[in-house]
Amino acid sequence: MTTFYSAALHTRFISFFAVLLFMLPLAEPMQARQNQDLMQRRAQQVNPVQTPSFDMSGVAGSFYFLDQFGINLGMSRMSGDAIDPATYRVGPGDLVTIVLTGNQSGTFRGLHVNPQGMVTLPNVGSVLVNNMLIEEAQAAVNELVRRSFRDTQATFTIERPRQITVHIAGDVPNPGSYFMPAHTRLDQAVLPAFFEREQDGEEGSASASPAAPSSSRISTRPQPDASRVNVRNPAELPNLSRDFILNGRFAFRNIEIRRAGGDTVHGDLVSYTVGGLLTGNPELKHGDVVLVRKKQEFAPQVSVSGSVVSPFTAEFRTDDTIESLIAIAGGFTFDADTEAVQVHRFTMNGMQRIEVRDPAGFPLLPNDRIVVGFDADRRSNFSARVEGEANLPGVFPIERGVTTAADLLELAGGLSPKANAGAARLTRNRASWERLPDELNPFAYNADRIRRASDQLVEGFEYLEFEDRLGQNFVFIDLSDPEQLATVKIYENDVLHIPRDQQSVFVFGQVMNSGFYTFTEGISVQEYIRRAGGLALASDPDRVFVIKAGSNAWMRPSETTLQSGDLIFVDRQPFESLDMVRDQEFRRRELRNRNIQLVFSGLATVASIITAYVAVTR
């Protein structure tokens, strides 16, 4: 009997254990769902504010964990530019996301790197990621995940970078401590120290110029409070302009950055702004102290000019070399003569010009001036364009100031049979020379400078301004005049426009029917006026002019021969208004009355003389 009960008990135990082994895999998804519900309830207790999430819990073996408190805290920070995964190092305060794929899938969002530099994955464990590159942190997380899940890979990403504290000091208008994203570079870090926010209650407004002391403004320096960190995003502020960097009052080539560990590096915002060199605009670290000083009045300078992309003048640094300064200036231009680099140096014996043969080994001194020459043979990309009635219109190479209009017309194949040679026009392209100062510009004049020493009347000045507004880039050229073709020089981007000969004459002004009339050789001006219906009632027959095509010269009909394309203008008698007519009539009556009074006064005077004479002779 004892043996029977023992066998039965053993059989029931084996059956129960088999059922338990069979039910255990089925209970895992249910347990995961319960864990997720428990985590969500805890997140709601910490912060009842909800954000929409993508729930993957419906898929067997997957989960979605959202640290609601971490998300809300991370989103209260300002966001900077995109980080560089190749250089960014993870640190305390970073908000990260970890995604699991493979045998076990799931998502951990809103995980914070704690002050010890560790990130904790719920139900998985903690791993040290401090001061690691993103790729290194991902490898460390993968090592942790593999201990809990087989054939599972983890992807590590930065959801919101941490904030660091940087101290801006020196001679800036608004020194102090500023919060900013961990990957902020020097130029964006110093912006809040130069610009102030208007005191209008709007946190995002900023003045567009460097700050000046004023009681109506408040500093942009962040003031943390118990509810959130009140910070200014450098991206909301204006950028430091090139003019402010080069010509401002601050020494932007010698910015001192003191690291928390005791090291000191230097920033050079001139090299970054002018040359785009990131080495002069380093990324800042937590606890950095940035010292920006004012320019000293007699501090040494250095300049690069001539055939470089961006000439500049800035403060001198002891580590400056010719090669580094030319790199800041953007390198050589296409026409630069790299063998013609000169350094102009002031010595006790006067100014010295040094031809530099080996820029790499040439030591620079304070106040040196670097000038790069040009290769004249490389300045041969000049061209001019011919439009209109040429046999081969197009763009042709020229030698600036040497090629003549005759040469250009020959390159274009000469005039077509339908060309109006006397009405051509040469247009100077102002874009090729207007950047020059007026005193160096061979084609421009300054009306204000001209009238300064003139004795013109006000009307003369007004006419001078009118002439200035008409433009200075047109040159009349008669293509039928060989002498003029040989004397007119062509410059880069000139345009020679040759109009079509329409075989017509335009008659307008005080004629009955203004319009175009067919040109006939030998026909007089009066005949064209007759064809236009004759003179109008208000016409002035003594003021008939021929306006020549091309030159727009006004001439009397007796002074020129009418040609195709010319204009005939008939002037009118001056307009008279009703008030003017009445005023003239009143003046005529007044003049007549004065004449009558003068006559009577004369008669009275004669009568008085006669009476006096008679009285004396008696």
C-alpha positions as CSV (number, residue, x, y, z in Angstrom):
1,M,0.0,0.0,0.0
2,T,2.8,2.4,0.9
3,T,4.5,1.6,-2.4
4,F,1.3,2.3,-4.3
5,Y,0.8,5.7,-2.7
6,S,4.4,6.6,-3.3
7,A,4.2,5.7,-7.0
8,A,1.0,7.7,-7.4
9,L,2.5,10.8,-5.7
10,H,5.6,10.5,-7.9
11,T,3.4,10.4,-11.0
12,R,1.4,13.5,-10.0
13,F,4.6,15.4,-9.3
14,I,6.1,14.6,-12.7
15,S,2.8,15.6,-14.4
16,F,2.7,18.9,-12.5
17,F,6.3,19.7,-13.3
18,A,5.7,18.9,-17.1
19,V,2.6,21.3,-17.1
20,L,4.7,24.0,-15.4
21,L,7.5,23.7,-18.0
22,F,4.8,23.9,-20.7
23,M,3.1,27.0,-19.3
24,L,6.3,29.0,-18.5
25,P,7.1,30.2,-22.1
26,L,3.5,31.3,-22.4
27,A,3.7,33.4,-19.3
28,E,6.7,35.4,-20.4
29,P,4.7,37.9,-22.8
30,M,2.1,38.3,-20.1
31,Q,4.8,39.2,-17.5
32,A,6.4,41.7,-20.0
33,R,3.0,43.3,-20.5
34,Q,2.5,43.6,-16.8
35,N,6.0,45.1,-16.3
36,Q,5.2,47.7,-19.0
37,D,1.9,48.6,-17.4
38,L,3.6,49.0,-14.1
39,M,6.3,51.2,-15.5
40,Q,3.7,53.4,-17.3
41,R,1.7,53.8,-14.0
42,R,4.9,54.8,-12.2
43,A,5.7,57.4,-14.9
44,Q,2.2,58.9,-14.6
45,Q,2.7,59.2,-10.9
46,V,6.0,61.0,-11.4
47,N,4.6,63.4,-14.0
48,P,1.0,63.2,-15.2
49,V,1.8,65.0,-18.4
50,Q,1.7,62.4,-21.2
51,T,3.4,62.4,-24.6
52,P,2.3,60.2,-27.5
53,S,4.3,57.0,-27.8
54,F,4.5,54.1,-30.3
55,D,3.5,51.0,-28.3
56,M,5.1,47.7,-29.5
57,S,3.8,45.6,-26.7
58,G,1.3,43.9,-28.9
59,V,4.2,41.9,-30.5
60,A,5.3,38.9,-28.6
61,G,8.7,39.3,-27.0
62,S,8.9,43.1,-27.5
63,F,8.4,46.1,-25.3
64,Y,8.5,49.9,-25.2
65,F,9.8,51.7,-22.1
66,L,9.4,55.5,-21.8
67,D,11.0,57.4,-19.0
68,Q,8.4,60.2,-18.9
69,F,10.3,62.3,-16.4
70,G,13.5,62.1,-18.4
71,I,11.7,63.1,-21.6
72,N,10.1,66.2,-19.9
73,L,13.3,67.2,-18.4
74,G,15.3,66.8,-21.6
75,M,12.7,68.7,-23.7
76,S,12.9,71.7,-21.4
77,R,16.5,72.3,-22.6
78,M,17.5,74.3,-25.6
79,S,18.5,72.3,-28.7
80,G,21.6,73.1,-30.7
81,D,22.9,72.0,-34.0
82,A,23.3,68.4,-35.0
83,I,26.1,66.7,-33.2
84,D,29.0,64.9,-34.9
85,P,28.8,61.2,-34.0
86,A,32.5,60.9,-34.8
87,T,33.7,63.4,-32.2
88,Y,30.8,63.7,-29.6
89,R,31.6,62.2,-26.2
90,V,28.8,61.0,-24.0
91,G,28.7,62.5,-20.5
92,P,26.4,63.1,-17.5
93,G,23.2,64.8,-18.4
94,D,22.8,63.4,-21.9
95,L,19.3,62.1,-22.8
96,V,19.7,58.8,-24.8
97,T,17.6,56.2,-26.6
98,I,18.5,52.6,-26.8
99,V,16.7,50.3,-29.3
100,L,17.0,46.5,-29.1
101,T,16.7,44.4,-32.3
102,G,17.0,40.6,-32.9
103,N,15.8,37.9,-30.6
104,Q,14.6,40.5,-28.2
105,S,13.2,43.7,-29.6
106,G,12.3,46.8,-27.6
107,T,12.9,50.5,-27.0
108,F,14.3,52.5,-24.1
109,R,13.5,56.2,-24.4
110,G,14.4,59.1,-22.2
111,L,17.3,57.5,-20.4
112,H,19.6,59.9,-18.6
113,V,23.3,59.5,-18.1
114,N,23.6,59.9,-14.4
115,P,26.3,62.0,-12.6
116,Q,28.5,58.9,-12.4
117,G,28.5,58.6,-16.2
118,M,26.3,55.5,-16.2
119,V,23.1,54.7,-18.0
120,T,20.6,52.3,-16.6
121,L,18.4,50.0,-18.7
122,P,15.4,48.8,-16.6
123,N,15.4,45.1,-15.9
124,V,18.7,44.8,-17.7
125,G,21.4,46.7,-15.7
126,S,23.7,49.7,-15.8
127,V,26.7,50.4,-17.9
128,L,29.5,53.1,-17.8
129,V,29.5,55.3,-20.9
130,N,31.1,58.5,-19.6
131,N,33.6,60.2,-22.0
132,M,32.9,57.6,-24.7
133,L,32.3,58.2,-28.3
134,I,28.9,57.2,-29.5
135,E,30.3,54.1,-31.2
136,E,32.2,53.1,-28.0
137,A,29.1,53.7,-25.9
138,Q,27.0,51.5,-28.2
139,A,29.6,48.7,-27.9
140,A,29.5,48.9,-24.1
141,V,25.7,48.7,-24.1
142,N,25.8,45.8,-26.5
143,E,28.1,44.0,-24.0
144,L,25.5,44.6,-21.3
145,V,22.6,43.5,-23.4
146,R,24.2,40.2,-24.5
147,R,24.4,39.1,-20.9
148,S,20.6,39.2,-20.7
149,F,19.4,38.4,-24.2
150,R,20.9,36.1,-26.8
151,D,21.3,37.2,-30.4
152,T,20.2,40.8,-29.6
153,Q,21.8,44.0,-30.8
154,A,21.5,47.5,-29.3
155,T,21.6,50.8,-31.1
156,F,22.7,53.8,-28.9
157,T,21.6,57.3,-30.0
158,I,21.7,60.8,-28.4
159,E,18.1,62.1,-28.1
160,R,19.0,65.4,-26.5
161,P,22.6,66.5,-25.7
162,R,23.5,67.6,-22.3
163,Q,24.0,71.2,-21.2
164,I,27.3,72.5,-20.1
165,T,28.3,75.7,-18.2
166,V,30.7,78.0,-19.9
167,H,32.1,81.2,-18.2
168,I,32.5,84.2,-20.6
169,A,34.8,86.8,-19.1
170,G,37.1,89.6,-20.0
171,D,36.0,92.8,-21.7
172,V,32.7,91.6,-23.1
173,P,29.6,93.7,-22.4
174,N,27.8,90.8,-20.6
175,P,30.2,88.6,-18.8
176,G,28.9,85.6,-16.8
177,S,28.0,81.9,-16.8
178,Y,26.0,80.6,-19.7
179,F,24.3,77.2,-20.3
180,M,24.6,75.7,-23.8
181,P,24.6,72.4,-25.6
182,A,27.7,70.3,-25.1
183,H,28.9,70.5,-28.7
184,T,28.6,74.3,-28.9
185,R,31.6,76.0,-30.6
186,L,33.3,79.2,-29.5
187,D,31.6,81.6,-31.9
188,Q,28.1,80.7,-30.7
189,A,29.2,80.5,-27.1
190,V,30.4,84.1,-27.0
191,L,27.3,85.5,-28.7
192,P,25.2,86.0,-25.6
193,A,28.0,88.0,-24.1
194,F,27.9,90.6,-26.9
195,F,24.1,90.9,-27.4
196,E,21.3,91.8,-25.0
197,R,17.7,91.0,-24.9
198,E,15.1,93.7,-25.0
199,Q,13.1,94.1,-21.8
200,D,9.7,93.5,-23.4
201,G,8.8,90.2,-21.7
202,E,9.5,88.1,-24.8
203,E,12.2,85.6,-24.1
204,G,13.1,85.2,-27.7
205,S,13.8,88.7,-28.8
206,A,17.3,90.0,-29.2
207,S,18.9,93.2,-30.3
208,A,20.7,93.0,-33.7
209,S,23.8,94.9,-32.7
210,P,26.5,94.4,-30.0
211,A,25.1,95.4,-26.6
212,A,25.7,98.8,-25.1
213,P,25.0,99.7,-21.4
214,S,21.4,100.7,-21.0
215,S,18.9,100.7,-18.2
216,S,16.1,99.6,-20.6
217,R,17.7,96.2,-21.3
218,I,18.4,93.1,-19.3
219,S,21.2,90.6,-19.8
220,T,20.6,87.3,-21.6
221,R,22.5,85.5,-18.8
222,P,20.3,82.5,-17.8
223,Q,18.8,82.4,-14.4
224,P,17.9,78.8,-13.3
225,D,14.9,78.4,-11.2
226,A,13.1,75.5,-9.4
227,S,10.8,74.7,-12.3
228,R,13.0,74.7,-15.3
229,V,16.3,76.0,-16.6
230,N,15.9,79.4,-18.2
231,V,18.5,79.6,-20.9
232,R,19.0,81.5,-24.1
233,N,19.7,79.5,-27.3
234,P,22.7,81.0,-29.2
235,A,20.9,80.0,-32.4
236,E,18.3,82.7,-31.6
237,L,20.9,85.5,-31.7
238,P,22.5,87.2,-34.7
239,N,25.8,85.9,-36.0
240,L,29.0,87.8,-35.4
241,S,29.5,89.5,-38.7
242,R,32.8,89.6,-40.6
243,D,33.0,93.4,-40.2
244,F,32.5,93.0,-36.4
245,I,35.2,90.3,-36.2
246,L,37.8,92.2,-38.2
247,N,37.0,95.8,-37.4
248,G,35.4,95.6,-33.9
249,R,37.0,96.5,-30.6
250,F,37.8,93.0,-29.5
251,A,40.9,90.8,-30.1
252,F,39.1,87.8,-31.7
253,R,42.4,86.2,-32.9
254,N,43.6,85.7,-29.4
255,I,40.7,84.3,-27.3
256,E,42.0,82.4,-24.3
257,I,40.1,79.2,-23.3
258,R,41.0,77.9,-19.9
259,R,40.0,74.2,-19.4
260,A,38.7,72.8,-16.1
261,G,41.7,70.5,-16.0
262,G,44.2,73.4,-16.1
263,D,45.0,73.3,-19.8
264,T,44.8,76.4,-21.9
265,V,43.9,76.6,-25.6
266,H,43.4,79.6,-27.9
267,G,40.6,80.5,-30.3
268,D,41.0,82.4,-33.5
269,L,37.6,83.6,-34.8
270,V,39.3,85.5,-37.6
271,S,40.6,82.3,-39.1
272,Y,37.1,80.8,-38.8
273,T,35.1,83.7,-40.1
274,V,37.4,84.7,-43.0
275,G,39.0,81.3,-43.8
276,G,36.4,78.8,-42.5
277,L,39.0,77.0,-40.4
278,L,37.4,75.0,-37.6
279,T,40.7,74.8,-35.8
280,G,40.1,78.4,-34.8
281,N,36.6,77.7,-33.5
282,P,36.9,74.8,-31.1
283,E,34.1,73.0,-29.3
284,L,33.8,74.1,-25.7
285,K,33.7,71.8,-22.6
286,H,31.9,72.0,-19.3
287,G,33.6,74.5,-17.0
288,D,35.6,76.3,-19.7
289,V,36.5,79.9,-19.0
290,V,36.6,82.1,-22.1
291,L,38.5,85.3,-22.0
292,V,37.8,87.9,-24.7
293,R,39.9,91.1,-24.5
294,K,39.7,94.4,-26.2
295,K,42.2,95.3,-28.9
296,Q,45.1,97.3,-27.6
297,E,45.6,100.5,-29.4
298,F,49.1,99.8,-30.6
299,A,48.9,96.0,-30.6
300,P,50.9,94.6,-33.6
301,Q,49.0,93.6,-36.7
302,V,49.5,91.5,-39.8
303,S,47.8,91.7,-43.2
304,V,47.4,89.6,-46.3
305,S,46.5,91.3,-49.6
306,G,47.0,91.1,-53.3
307,S,46.0,87.9,-55.2
308,V,44.3,86.1,-52.4
309,V,40.6,85.2,-52.1
310,S,39.8,87.2,-49.0
311,P,42.3,89.9,-48.0
312,F,42.3,90.9,-44.4
313,T,44.1,92.7,-41.6
314,A,44.0,91.4,-38.1
315,E,46.0,91.1,-34.9
316,F,49.4,89.4,-35.0
317,R,50.0,86.1,-33.3
318,T,53.4,84.7,-32.5
319,D,52.6,81.4,-34.2
320,D,51.7,83.1,-37.5
321,T,53.3,81.9,-40.7
322,I,52.9,83.0,-44.3
323,E,51.3,79.7,-45.2
324,S,48.8,79.8,-42.3
325,L,47.8,83.4,-43.0
326,I,47.3,82.7,-46.7
327,A,45.2,79.7,-45.7
328,I,43.0,82.1,-43.5
329,A,42.7,84.4,-46.5
330,G,41.2,81.5,-48.5
331,G,44.3,80.7,-50.5
332,F,45.6,82.1,-53.8
333,T,43.4,83.4,-56.6
334,F,43.6,81.8,-60.0
335,D,45.8,84.6,-61.3
336,A,48.2,84.6,-58.4
337,D,51.9,84.3,-58.9
338,T,52.9,82.0,-56.1
339,E,56.5,82.8,-56.7
340,A,55.9,86.6,-56.2
341,V,55.2,86.7,-52.4
342,Q,56.5,89.8,-50.8
343,V,56.7,90.9,-47.2
344,H,56.8,94.6,-46.5
345,R,58.5,95.3,-43.1
346,F,59.2,98.6,-41.3
347,T,62.7,98.6,-39.8
348,M,65.0,101.2,-38.2
349,N,66.4,101.9,-41.7
350,G,63.0,102.5,-43.2
351,M,60.5,100.4,-45.1
352,Q,62.0,97.1,-46.4
353,R,60.5,94.9,-49.2
354,I,61.5,91.2,-49.0
355,E,61.0,88.8,-51.8
356,V,60.0,85.5,-50.1
357,R,61.3,82.4,-51.9
358,D,60.5,79.9,-49.1
359,P,57.3,80.8,-47.3
360,A,57.4,77.7,-45.1
361,G,60.7,78.8,-43.5
362,F,60.2,82.5,-43.4
363,P,59.8,84.0,-39.9
364,L,57.2,86.7,-39.6
365,L,57.5,89.7,-37.3
366,P,54.9,92.0,-35.8
367,N,53.3,94.5,-38.3
368,D,54.5,92.6,-41.4
369,R,52.4,93.1,-44.5
370,I,52.2,90.2,-46.9
371,V,51.4,91.0,-50.6
372,V,50.9,88.3,-53.2
373,G,51.5,89.3,-56.9
374,F,49.6,88.2,-59.9
375,D,50.6,86.5,-63.2
376,A,49.5,88.8,-66.1
377,D,49.4,85.8,-68.5
378,R,46.6,84.3,-66.4
379,R,44.5,87.4,-66.7
380,S,43.2,86.5,-70.2
381,N,39.7,85.4,-69.6
382,F,38.1,88.6,-70.8
383,S,35.4,88.6,-73.4
384,A,32.9,90.9,-75.1
385,R,29.5,90.2,-76.7
386,V,28.1,91.2,-80.1
387,E,24.3,91.2,-80.5
388,G,21.9,91.9,-83.3
389,E,22.7,92.3,-87.0
390,A,26.1,90.7,-87.2
391,N,26.9,87.8,-89.5
392,L,28.2,85.8,-86.4
393,P,26.8,87.3,-83.2
394,G,28.2,85.8,-80.0
395,V,30.8,86.1,-77.2
396,F,34.4,86.6,-78.3
397,P,37.8,86.7,-76.4
398,I,39.4,90.1,-76.2
399,E,42.5,91.7,-74.8
400,R,41.3,94.3,-72.4
401,G,41.9,97.9,-73.5
402,V,43.8,96.7,-76.6
403,T,41.1,95.1,-78.8
404,T,39.3,97.7,-80.9
405,A,35.7,97.9,-82.1
406,A,37.0,97.1,-85.6
407,D,38.6,93.9,-84.3
408,L,35.5,92.8,-82.4
409,L,33.3,93.5,-85.5
410,E,35.7,91.4,-87.6
411,L,35.5,88.5,-85.1
412,A,31.7,88.7,-85.5
413,G,31.9,88.3,-89.2
414,G,31.1,91.9,-90.1
415,L,27.7,93.5,-90.5
416,S,24.7,91.7,-92.0
417,P,22.9,93.2,-95.0
418,K,20.1,94.3,-92.7
419,A,22.2,96.2,-90.2
420,N,21.8,99.8,-89.3
421,A,25.4,100.8,-89.0
422,G,24.8,104.3,-87.9
423,A,22.5,103.4,-85.0
424,A,24.8,100.9,-83.2
425,R,25.5,101.3,-79.4
426,L,28.3,100.0,-77.2
427,T,27.4,99.2,-73.6
428,R,30.0,99.2,-70.9
429,N,29.3,96.6,-68.2
430,R,29.6,98.6,-65.0
431,A,29.9,95.3,-63.0
432,S,33.4,94.9,-64.3
433,W,34.7,98.3,-63.0
434,E,32.2,100.0,-60.7
435,R,33.9,98.4,-57.6
436,L,36.8,100.8,-58.2
437,P,36.9,104.1,-56.3
438,D,35.7,107.0,-58.5
439,E,39.2,108.5,-58.7
440,L,40.5,105.2,-60.1
441,N,37.6,104.5,-62.3
442,P,38.4,105.4,-65.9
443,F,34.7,105.4,-67.0
444,A,32.8,106.9,-64.0
445,Y,32.4,110.4,-62.6
446,N,31.0,111.6,-59.4
447,A,28.4,114.4,-59.9
448,D,28.7,115.6,-56.3
449,R,32.5,115.8,-56.5
450,I,32.3,117.7,-59.8
451,R,29.8,120.4,-58.7
452,R,31.7,121.0,-55.4
453,A,34.0,123.6,-57.1
454,S,31.4,124.8,-59.7
455,D,29.8,128.1,-59.9
456,Q,26.6,126.7,-61.5
457,L,23.2,127.9,-60.6
458,V,20.7,125.6,-58.9
459,E,19.1,124.8,-62.2
460,G,22.6,123.8,-63.5
461,F,23.0,121.4,-60.5
462,E,19.6,119.9,-61.2
463,Y,20.6,119.3,-64.8
464,L,23.9,117.7,-63.8
465,E,22.0,115.3,-61.6
466,F,19.7,114.5,-64.5
467,E,22.7,113.7,-66.7
468,D,24.1,111.5,-63.9
469,R,20.8,109.5,-63.7
470,L,20.8,108.8,-67.4
471,G,23.8,106.5,-66.9
472,Q,27.4,106.5,-67.9
473,N,27.8,103.1,-69.6
474,F,26.7,103.9,-73.1
475,V,29.1,104.7,-76.0
476,F,27.8,105.8,-79.4
477,I,29.6,104.2,-82.2
478,D,29.1,104.7,-85.9
479,L,30.0,101.3,-87.5
480,S,30.3,102.9,-90.9
481,D,33.1,105.2,-89.7
482,P,36.4,103.3,-90.0
483,E,38.3,106.0,-88.0
484,Q,35.9,105.6,-85.0
485,L,36.0,101.8,-85.2
486,A,39.8,101.9,-84.9
487,T,39.9,104.3,-81.9
488,V,37.2,102.8,-79.7
489,K,38.7,100.3,-77.2
490,I,36.9,97.2,-75.9
491,Y,36.9,96.1,-72.3
492,E,35.6,93.0,-70.5
493,N,31.9,92.3,-70.7
494,D,31.2,95.0,-73.2
495,V,28.2,94.5,-75.4
496,L,28.0,95.8,-79.0
497,H,24.4,96.0,-80.1
498,I,23.7,96.4,-83.8
499,P,20.1,97.2,-84.6
500,R,18.1,96.1,-87.6
501,D,17.5,98.7,-90.3
502,Q,13.8,99.0,-90.4
503,Q,13.9,101.5,-93.4
504,S,11.7,103.9,-91.6
505,V,11.6,107.4,-90.1
506,F,9.6,108.2,-87.0
507,V,7.7,111.5,-87.1
508,F,6.2,112.8,-83.8
509,G,5.4,116.0,-81.9
510,Q,3.0,118.6,-83.2
511,V,1.9,116.7,-86.4
512,M,-1.5,115.4,-87.1
513,N,-0.5,111.7,-87.3
514,S,2.6,110.6,-85.4
515,G,4.1,107.3,-86.4
516,F,6.7,105.4,-88.6
517,Y,6.9,106.3,-92.3
518,T,8.9,104.4,-94.9
519,F,12.3,105.9,-95.6
520,T,12.9,107.1,-99.1
521,E,16.3,108.4,-100.1
522,G,16.3,112.2,-100.9
523,I,12.9,113.0,-99.3
524,S,12.9,116.2,-97.3
525,V,11.8,116.7,-93.7
526,Q,8.8,118.8,-94.9
527,E,7.7,115.9,-97.1
528,Y,7.6,113.5,-94.1
529,I,5.7,116.1,-92.1
530,R,3.2,116.4,-95.0
531,R,2.8,112.6,-95.0
532,A,2.1,112.8,-91.3
533,G,-0.9,115.1,-92.0
534,G,0.9,118.4,-91.7
535,L,1.5,120.6,-88.7
536,A,-0.9,120.8,-85.8
537,L,-2.5,124.0,-84.7
538,A,-0.1,124.5,-81.7
539,S,3.0,123.7,-83.7
540,D,6.1,125.9,-83.8
541,P,7.3,125.8,-87.4
542,D,10.6,127.4,-86.4
543,R,11.4,124.5,-84.0
544,V,11.6,121.4,-86.2
545,F,14.5,119.0,-85.3
546,V,16.0,115.8,-86.7
547,I,17.1,113.4,-83.9
548,K,19.9,111.2,-85.3
549,A,19.6,107.4,-84.7
550,G,22.2,106.0,-82.3
551,S,23.8,109.3,-81.1
552,N,20.4,111.0,-80.3
553,A,21.9,114.3,-81.5
554,W,19.3,117.1,-82.1
555,M,20.0,118.9,-85.4
556,R,18.2,121.4,-87.6
557,P,17.0,119.9,-90.9
558,S,19.4,122.1,-92.8
559,E,22.4,120.7,-90.8
560,T,22.1,117.0,-91.6
561,T,21.0,114.5,-94.2
562,L,18.0,112.4,-93.2
563,Q,18.8,108.7,-92.8
564,S,16.9,105.6,-92.0
565,G,16.2,105.3,-88.2
566,D,16.2,109.1,-87.6
567,L,13.4,110.8,-85.7
568,I,11.6,114.0,-86.8
569,F,10.3,116.1,-83.9
570,V,8.0,119.2,-84.2
571,D,8.0,121.3,-81.1
572,R,4.9,123.2,-80.0
573,Q,4.2,126.7,-78.8
574,P,4.3,127.2,-75.0
575,F,1.2,126.1,-73.2
576,E,-1.0,128.9,-71.8
577,S,-3.4,128.5,-68.9
578,L,-6.6,130.6,-68.3
579,D,-4.9,132.3,-65.4
580,M,-1.9,133.1,-67.5
581,V,-4.1,134.6,-70.3
582,R,-6.0,136.7,-67.8
583,D,-2.8,137.9,-66.2
584,Q,-1.4,138.9,-69.5
585,E,-4.6,140.8,-70.4
586,F,-4.5,142.6,-67.1
587,R,-0.8,143.5,-67.6
588,R,-1.6,144.8,-71.1
589,R,-4.4,147.0,-69.7
590,E,-2.2,148.2,-66.9
591,L,0.6,149.1,-69.4
592,R,-1.9,151.0,-71.6
593,N,-3.2,153.0,-68.7
594,R,0.4,153.8,-67.6
595,N,1.2,155.0,-71.1
596,I,-1.9,157.2,-71.2
597,Q,-1.0,158.7,-67.8
598,L,2.5,159.3,-69.1
599,V,1.2,161.2,-72.1
600,F,-1.1,163.4,-70.0
601,S,1.8,164.1,-67.6
602,G,3.9,165.1,-70.5
603,L,1.2,167.4,-71.9
604,A,0.7,169.0,-68.5
605,T,4.4,169.6,-68.2
606,V,4.6,171.2,-71.6
607,A,1.6,173.4,-70.7
608,S,3.3,174.5,-67.5
609,I,6.4,175.4,-69.4
610,I,4.5,177.5,-71.9
611,T,2.5,179.3,-69.3
612,A,5.7,180.1,-67.4
613,Y,7.4,181.4,-70.5
614,V,4.4,183.6,-71.4
615,A,4.4,185.1,-67.9
616,V,8.0,185.9,-68.0
617,T,8.0,187.5,-71.5
618,R,5.2,189.9,-70.6
